[in-house]
């Protein structure tokens, strides 16, 4: 199939997936599309490689992964340019993305042994004659399905942790960013040339679906909630465990004692970074009555200064051309229902760009408040107090991250958010904290990447008991006597019966 296409929309030409820049249409990548048989063969090769990788041992894996980290760090400009070319993201933002990915890779490599390695755990009185041993063993082959909006940071959150845990990985990058995915695979092969421990399969959604059905031992999916449901349904057929990192509609709450300048700066960056195409991006803000007007003024001043365009700007093009209509619909709907644009608005969508847009007094049941917009827009609504802000924040089924600005109550409010993560007096920072788990609740998914929980997500706990002495009070044998049972009853009453 050969097609004249909208810049940025991937096409398949002569069996190759061609990705292009959404602003200029320049070709970024041309990758062989995997057939279902190719997917199976890649997974089979990865399975063979997984035994070799696991057998290398944790110290050798750590050394290889740290070398891969060094490659990424030393070639950061090259990778950032490719991210910019393929997805349109400003180079500076791409640099920040790679920096965060490098940090996660470093942490996963350094901490796999401590978190997953064999350890003794305590025995309890009832089985005191046995020692207890715990270790976390790799699944085998992990399938990683990634989105386009953070084509390095997001898949690395699964890939680095899965590899560090001793698994092989087969990546299905988004059809919008296959070249970046392949770059990751190729750079890894430079430090692990022996076996295809980390491979990619390219194509459209059907290739992702084939990966789910290929016999991989776990699937780590990052993408929309709707696709997450399909992935889970496909994996259910073979009881393949899944990790779902899905969409969000994260809110920021601005309390009366907040530093309004800092809050405005964080709302603008947290909402508009990567042109708002961020799963944990701030999409809605609830500001308490007493500070609302001053906060909105500051947001408008800051957002109004941002530059839009393709090179050296703050806000790049919308990566997925079809998203432009969604953003337009959300803005139009908000305005039609009585919301006001204090910046941008009805004319903001100028393909392939969207100009920064700040909407206030937007009805809570409008699409701009309830659905993922994925554009450089913010809704800011007035609330009586933080309790009302928390209630409105928690009214959606999404629950990924969130942000709270304030002093006295901020930590308590952060705890009350129905979300997997929160930042107090900043936005999005939990994503870069490699020691913390990352993931959502409700429609935002389940399971965790990053941190110790992220390592454990890619390993099976293996529990072993080992006899270290004869049983004084035999229970788990047909050799026990009535007297043994009577003593057991006495014992359990004495220790647990009161
Ligand atoms: P999609 O859900 O459209 O796609 C995600 C991935 O799934 C792509 O690689 C896609 O392939 C693949 N896919 C599509 N259909 C299937 C299928 N039936 N079976 C298996 N795989 C399939 O999401 P986007 O790429 O548009 O990413 C944006 C979404 O990702 C947003 O909702 C965002 O919030 C979320 N996200 C969540 C994050 C988190 O950590 N929670 C982080 C980053 C983004 P193809 O592209 O070829 O269609």
Boltz pocket constraint, residues with backbone or C-beta under 6 A from the ligand:
constraints:
  - pocket:
      binder: B
      contacts: [[A, 145], [A, 146], [A, 147], [A, 148], [A, 149], [A, 150], [A, 154], [A, 172], [A, 173], [A, 174], [A, 175], [A, 176], [A, 203], [A, 204], [A, 205], [A, 206], [A, 207], [A, 208], [A, 209], [A, 210], [A, 212], [A, 222], [A, 223], [A, 224], [A, 225], [A, 226], [A, 227], [A, 228], [A, 230], [A, 231], [A, 244], [A, 245], [A, 246], [A, 247], [A, 248], [A, 278], [A, 279], [A, 280], [A, 372], [A, 400], [A, 440], [A, 444], [A, 445]]
      max_distance: 6.0
